[in-house]
């Protein structure tokens, strides 16, 4: 995954994050989108409604960067 430096991360608009209020899980490229999905359930201190909104942002970014998302909902992450 492409790492963001602290300065690069600070320059991102809040809308560039899956969780904008917390500035967690940037969605700047395909690698970041895949990482946001993988780490989604590790994000602490957010409500289910915030997770729902973050999932919508992730799915939108996934479409933009041609990342396949097989889960219909964030609740399906990790289920086989």
Secondary structure, DSSP 8 states (H G I E B T S, - for coil): -----HHHHHHS-GGGEEETTTTEEE-SSHHHHHHHHHHGGG--S--HHHHHHHHHHHHHHHHHTT-----SSGGGTT--
